[in-house]
Amino acid sequence: MRLITTIIILLNFFWSCNNEFEKESFTASAEKTVEYKGLKNRNKEKVLKAVTETGTKHFDLSVIPKNWIQLTEINKKLAIYNSCDAGNLLITISSNSKNQSLLLHGQQENYDFSILNSYGLKDTVFIEAKWKDSNERQNFKFIWTDKENGLANWITTFPSGSTSDNIFVTSGKKNNFTTVNQPCKECWGEDCEEIETETQFTDDPIASIRKIFDDYTKFQESTDSQDNQLLMRTSLNSLTHLTKPKDLEIIINVWLYYDPTDFPSRDLVYKVLKKSRPESIAAVQNRIENKIEWERDGSAPYSELGYLKEILEQQQ
């Protein structure tokens, strides 16, 4: 009994603290998963028994809302803060008949993970995942902090050693919080004002987007001028409800192929597509069915259109 008690204490310490031991996971049963560190030479059967008795069990992620928005404390109050150069972190859980995925997006880079397992221990949900393009593991913790108001902690530590530990609100409760957009000048200086003024008096932002996109793809560049990036950003942000298939097609093509370094094309386009969700879903399906002659079903970025359609369909 003393050995088991000691092991339980060690395991509880692991879940509550960062530690420096090597991780090893194995399955106690189809419904029970044990994760522990530094116990390789101990009796695994006793470890399994001890952890099982603490109430660890499989957790059904379908009971967690699918879409989350990061909150930031501003003037001692939580708010949705959109920085002018990096956006704001979003989390989306998606699922189909075969698997579940977790996507970190809304900022300069998207991070896509396949969910391998999920289980609960007391008030914490542990999500075991791996990066979609490799076998490298990435684990997450989810903890409700105020379920009634849709607030929860999402925690993960990246391979670089940096830890993301932030409060998020469900998309269904986001209107309870003020949205703060960082002034463009704080990122881009006087150039921002010039571009915003130009876009403000542009009658057809789609024409601006099309011209920038056509020039970018014509010369097959991996970079674009700051002026073009600013005009692209402000033109996309100015769009509201799109209904014309041709307009949606160019926006989807921007999502696919306009990717200057550190420019958040996909997040900006996704915000536009969400505003016209039914039309956008139909437009994405039409784009899937009418691929360009050199595009291939199994090759990115064309192959990612199915995922875009899926997350639009799941959008609340």
C-alpha positions in Angstrom: 0.0 0.0 0.0 2.8 2.4 0.8 4.3 1.8 -2.6 1.0 2.5 -4.3 0.4 5.6 -2.3 3.8 7.0 -3.1 3.2 6.3 -6.8 -0.1 8.1 -6.8 1.6 11.2 -5.2 4.3 11.1 -7.8 1.7 10.9 -10.6 -0.4 13.8 -9.2 2.8 15.8 -9.0 3.5 15.1 -12.7 0.1 16.4 -13.8 0.4 19.6 -11.8 4.0 20.5 -12.5 6.5 20.7 -15.3 9.1 17.9 -14.8 12.3 16.9 -16.4 11.9 13.1 -16.7 11.4 11.2 -20.0 7.8 10.5 -20.9 6.4 7.1 -21.6 2.7 6.2 -22.4 0.9 2.9 -22.5 -2.7 1.8 -22.4 -4.2 0.2 -19.3 -7.3 -0.9 -21.1 -9.4 0.2 -24.1 -10.8 2.9 -21.9 -7.9 3.7 -19.6 -4.6 5.5 -20.5 -1.7 6.0 -18.2 1.0 8.6 -18.7 3.9 8.9 -16.3 7.6 9.9 -16.1 10.6 8.5 -14.5 9.1 5.1 -13.4 10.6 2.8 -16.0 12.1 0.4 -13.5 9.0 0.2 -11.3 6.3 -2.5 -11.3 4.1 -1.4 -14.1 1.1 -3.5 -13.0 1.1 -1.6 -9.6 1.4 1.7 -11.5 -1.6 0.9 -13.7 -3.7 -0.2 -10.8 -2.8 2.9 -8.8 -3.6 5.3 -11.7 -6.8 3.4 -12.6 -8.0 3.9 -9.0 -7.6 7.7 -9.4 -10.5 7.8 -11.9 -8.6 8.3 -15.2 -10.9 7.4 -18.1 -11.6 8.1 -21.8 -13.1 11.5 -22.5 -15.5 12.2 -25.3 -14.3 15.4 -27.0 -17.7 15.9 -28.7 -19.0 17.4 -25.4 -16.4 20.3 -25.7 -17.4 23.2 -28.0 -15.5 23.0 -31.3 -14.4 26.7 -31.7 -12.3 28.7 -29.3 -10.9 32.3 -29.3 -8.0 33.4 -27.2 -8.6 36.2 -24.6 -6.0 38.8 -23.5 -6.1 40.9 -20.4 -6.3 44.6 -21.3 -6.8 47.2 -18.6 -7.5 44.4 -16.1 -10.3 43.0 -18.3 -10.4 40.1 -20.7 -10.9 41.0 -24.3 -10.4 39.6 -27.8 -7.2 41.2 -29.0 -6.3 41.2 -32.7 -2.8 42.3 -33.2 -2.1 44.1 -36.5 0.7 41.7 -37.5 -0.1 38.4 -35.9 -3.9 38.3 -35.5 -5.2 36.2 -32.6 -4.9 32.6 -31.7 -7.9 30.4 -32.5 -8.5 26.7 -31.7 -10.8 24.4 -33.8 -11.6 20.8 -33.0 -13.0 18.9 -36.0 -14.0 15.3 -36.6 -15.3 12.9 -39.2 -16.1 9.2 -39.2 -12.4 8.3 -39.2 -10.5 10.7 -37.0 -10.4 13.9 -35.0 -8.2 17.0 -35.5 -7.1 20.0 -33.6 -6.1 23.2 -35.4 -4.3 26.2 -34.0 -4.8 29.1 -36.4 -5.7 32.8 -36.6 -2.0 33.9 -36.5 0.9 33.8 -39.0 1.2 30.1 -39.1 -1.4 27.3 -38.8 -0.5 24.2 -36.6 -2.5 21.1 -37.5 -2.6 18.0 -35.2 -4.2 14.6 -35.4 -5.9 13.6 -32.1 -4.8 10.1 -30.9 -6.5 9.9 -27.6 -8.3 11.9 -24.9 -9.0 11.2 -21.3 -10.1 12.9 -18.1 -8.6 13.1 -14.7 -10.5 15.1 -12.1 -11.3 18.5 -13.8 -8.6 18.2 -16.5 -8.9 16.8 -20.0 -5.7 15.5 -21.5 -5.5 15.3 -25.3 -2.7 13.2 -26.9 -2.0 14.4 -30.4 0.7 14.4 -33.1 1.7 16.9 -35.8 -0.1 16.0 -39.0 3.0 16.0 -41.1 5.1 13.9 -38.8 5.0 11.4 -35.9 6.1 14.0 -33.3 3.8 14.1 -30.4 2.1 17.3 -29.0 -0.1 17.0 -25.9 -2.7 19.5 -24.7 -4.5 20.1 -21.4 -8.0 21.5 -21.3 -9.5 22.9 -18.0 -12.9 24.6 -17.7 -12.4 27.8 -15.6 -16.0 29.1 -16.0 -18.2 26.7 -18.0 -21.3 28.8 -17.7 -19.6 31.7 -19.5 -17.7 29.5 -21.9 -14.2 30.1 -20.5 -11.4 27.5 -20.4 -7.6 27.1 -20.1 -5.8 25.5 -23.1 -2.2 24.5 -22.3 0.5 23.0 -24.4 4.3 23.0 -24.5 5.9 23.1 -28.0 9.1 21.3 -29.0 11.0 24.5 -28.7 10.2 24.5 -24.9 7.8 27.5 -25.0 4.5 26.9 -23.2 1.2 28.3 -24.4 -1.1 28.7 -21.4 -4.0 31.0 -22.1 -7.7 31.6 -21.4 -10.1 31.0 -24.3 -13.8 31.7 -24.9 -16.1 29.6 -27.0 -17.2 31.2 -30.2 -20.8 31.1 -28.9 -19.9 33.4 -26.0 -17.5 35.8 -27.8 -20.0 38.6 -27.8 -19.6 38.8 -24.1 -16.2 40.3 -24.6 -14.9 43.5 -26.2 -12.9 43.1 -29.4 -9.8 45.3 -29.6 -8.0 45.7 -32.9 -4.4 46.9 -32.5 -3.9 50.1 -34.6 -2.3 49.3 -37.9 0.2 52.1 -37.5 1.8 50.3 -34.5 2.9 47.6 -36.9 3.4 49.3 -40.3 3.9 53.0 -39.5 2.9 55.7 -42.0 2.7 53.2 -44.9 -0.4 51.7 -43.2 -2.3 55.0 -43.3 -1.6 55.4 -47.0 -2.8 51.9 -47.8 -5.9 52.2 -45.6 -6.8 55.5 -47.3 -6.3 54.0 -50.7 -8.5 51.0 -49.8 -11.1 53.1 -48.1 -11.8 54.9 -51.4 -11.6 51.7 -53.6 -15.0 50.8 -54.9 -13.9 47.3 -55.8 -11.6 45.6 -53.3 -12.0 42.3 -55.2 -10.3 44.0 -58.2 -7.4 45.0 -55.9 -7.2 41.5 -54.6 -7.3 40.0 -58.0 -4.6 42.2 -59.4 -2.2 41.6 -56.5 -2.9 37.8 -56.7 -2.4 37.7 -60.5 0.9 39.6 -60.3 2.1 37.4 -57.4 1.3 34.1 -59.1 2.5 35.3 -62.6 6.0 35.7 -61.3 5.9 32.8 -58.9 7.2 34.9 -56.0 7.6 33.7 -52.4 7.6 37.4 -51.2 5.6 40.4 -52.0 6.0 44.1 -51.4 4.8 45.6 -48.1 2.5 47.9 -50.1 0.9 44.9 -51.8 0.6 43.0 -48.5 -1.0 45.9 -46.8 -3.4 46.5 -49.7 -4.3 42.8 -49.7 -4.9 42.8 -46.0 -7.1 45.8 -45.9 -9.0 44.8 -49.0 -9.8 41.4 -47.5 -10.8 43.0 -44.2 -13.2 45.3 -46.0 -15.2 42.5 -47.6 -18.5 41.6 -46.0 -21.0 39.2 -47.6 -19.9 37.7 -50.9 -22.4 35.9 -53.2 -20.9 36.0 -56.7 -19.1 32.7 -57.5 -16.3 34.5 -59.3 -15.6 36.6 -56.3 -15.5 33.6 -54.0 -13.3 31.8 -56.5 -10.5 34.4 -56.4 -10.7 34.5 -52.5 -10.3 30.7 -52.4 -7.4 30.9 -54.8 -5.8 33.5 -52.5 -6.3 31.0 -49.6 -4.5 28.4 -51.8 -1.6 30.2 -53.4 -1.0 33.7 -52.0 1.6 32.9 -49.3 4.3 35.6 -48.8 6.5 34.8 -45.8 4.7 35.6 -42.5 1.6 36.9 -44.2 -1.6 35.3 -42.7 -3.5 34.8 -46.0 -5.5 31.8 -44.8 -6.7 33.4 -41.6 -7.8 36.6 -43.4 -9.6 34.6 -46.2 -11.2 32.3 -43.7 -12.8 35.3 -41.9 -14.2 36.4 -45.2 -15.6 32.9 -46.1 -17.2 32.6 -42.7 -19.3 35.8 -43.4 -20.8 34.0 -46.5 -20.8 30.5 -45.1 -23.4 28.8 -47.3 -22.1 30.4 -50.5 -18.5 29.7 -49.4 -19.2 26.0 -48.9 -20.7 25.7 -52.3 -17.8 27.7 -53.8 -15.2 25.4 -52.2 -17.0 22.3 -53.4 -17.1 23.8 -56.9 -13.4 24.6 -56.7 -12.7 21.0 -55.7 -14.6 19.7 -58.7 -12.9 22.1 -61.1 -9.2 21.8 -60.3 -6.6 23.3 -62.6 -5.0 20.8 -64.9 -1.7 20.7 -63.0 -3.4 20.3 -59.6 -3.4 16.7 -58.1 -5.8 15.2 -55.5 -3.1 14.1 -53.2 -0.9 17.2 -53.4 -1.1 20.3 -51.2 -2.4 22.9 -51.3 -5.2 21.7 -53.6 -5.7 18.6 -51.4 -6.4 20.9 -48.4 -9.6 22.2 -49.9 -11.5 19.3 -48.4 -10.4 20.4 -44.9 -11.4 24.0 -45.6 -14.9 22.8 -46.6 -15.1 20.6 -43.5 -14.3 23.4 -41.0 -16.7 25.8 -42.7 -19.4 23.2 -42.4 -18.7 22.8 -38.7 -18.5 26.5 -38.0 -21.1 27.5 -35.4 
